[in-house]
Amino acid sequence: MKYLAQSEIWQLDQVTGVQALNGQPPSRVLARFKQIFPLTLFRDELIIEELRMVWVRRDGPWAEEVISIMATDIACVDASSGPFFGHVHIKSLTGGLDIFVDKLQRGHVYQIRALVETIALASRAGKIINGSLQAGGHSHFPSQGHIEMN
């Protein structure tokens, strides 16, 4: 039997798997990134989808906040890293809440930046239609965010 607040995983699936109102399938998840565990007890999660960025900020046990920015509303992406860890700041055009995730792995920071910039540029250029990329660019899209770290 499913209760309203069964577990964090079930709640996260409910948030990220919502069916669109216009009957189109939801945008697919391209990547998920979490903070490093020993540095943060309750790890935040950044979910990158084709049409939006979702930040699940956990403040404690059974306490979380979900912030979402649509791909067309992304103003810019700031990423910086040190020798081991880094942070990502995704700013919104609408003046709403920004996404700021710190204590990420160094390699993940630049993957996030590349993916978010690619999604923002594709959405502004009209490459994303009805929740997915146009035919021909669908297989090329996830490889845009791939960066080799030495």
N, C-alpha and C positions, 0 to 999 in steps of 0.2 A: 504494500500500500504506500502511495506517495504522499508525504506530508509536505506542507509548504516550505519548510526550512529543513530539509533532510540533511544536506551536507553542502560544503563549499563547492564541491565539484558540480553537484546538481544545479546549484544556483548559478554558477558560472556558465554552464551549458544553457540555462534558460536565458541569460543575458546575451550571449554571443550567438545563439541559434534561433533568434526570433525571426519568424516569417514576415516578410515585407507586406505592407498594407496593399500594395498594388498587385499582389499575386505572384510577383517575380521571386525566384529563389534568393535566399540571402547571399551576400557576398562571401566568398570563400576565405578562410583564414590562411594567410601566407606565412606567418611566423608568430611564435610566442617566445617572449624573453622574460626571465625572472631575475630578481636581485640575488646576490650571493648570500647564502644562508648564514654563515658565521657572523657576518657584519650586520645583518638585520634579522631579527627574530621572526617578524611577520613580513614575508617577502611580497613586494609589489610585483604585478605582472603587467607587461605591455603586450597587447594582442594587436597585430597588424593585419587588417583585412583589406580587401580590394577597395572598399568604399569608405572605410573609417579606421581610426586608431582608437583603441579602447585601453584605458589605464584602470586597472583594478588595484586600488590603494587599500591595503589592509592596515587598520589602525590597532587591531588587537584580535583576540579570539571572538568570532562572530560579529565583528565590526569591520565593514569595508565600504568603500566609496567607489563608484564607477563613473569615470569621466570619459566621454566620447567626443571626438572631433571628426567631422566629415572630411573626406579627401579634398573637396572643393574649398573648405574653410581653413586650410593650412597656410599660414603666412610664411613661416620659415622654420628650419630645423637647425638647432645648434648642438654640436657634439664635441666633447672634449674628453681626453683620457690622459691618465698618467701612465706609469710603467705597468700597472696591473689592472686598475679599475678606471671607470669613466662614468659620464652621465650624458643624458640626452634631454633636450628641452625643445618641445614642439609647441610653437606659438600659433594662436588662433587669429584669423582675420576679424572675427566677429566681436572680439573683445571679451569673450567668455573665458572660462578657466583654461589655463595652459596645462600641458602634460610635462612633468619634470620627474624623471626617474634617474636616481643616482645609484652608486654601488653596483654597476653592471660590469661584466667582463669586458676587457679592452677590445677584443675582436667583435663582440656583439654590438658595441657602440657604433662602429662604422657600418656594420650591416644594417642596423636600424636606420641610420641617416640615409644610406643609399636607397633603401626600400621606400622610406617615407618621401624622399625627394622624387623618386620615380613615380610613385602613386600620385603625388600632387601635380607633377607635370602632365601625366597622362590624363588626369581628370580635367585639367584646364584646357588641354588640347582636344578634348572630346573623344578620347580613345576608349573611355569607359561608358558603355551604354547599357541601360537596364540591368545594372548590377554585375556585369562582367565585361571583360575586354572585347573589343571587336574581333571578328574572325581574322586569323592570320597573326595576331599579336599575342594570342592567349598563351602559347607555349614559350614565347620569348620573355614575357613579363617577369616571372619569378627569377630568371637568371640576371636581371638588371641589378638586383641588390647584392649580387655575389662579389665579395672582395677577398682577395688573398692577403693574409697577414703574415709577415715574415718575422 
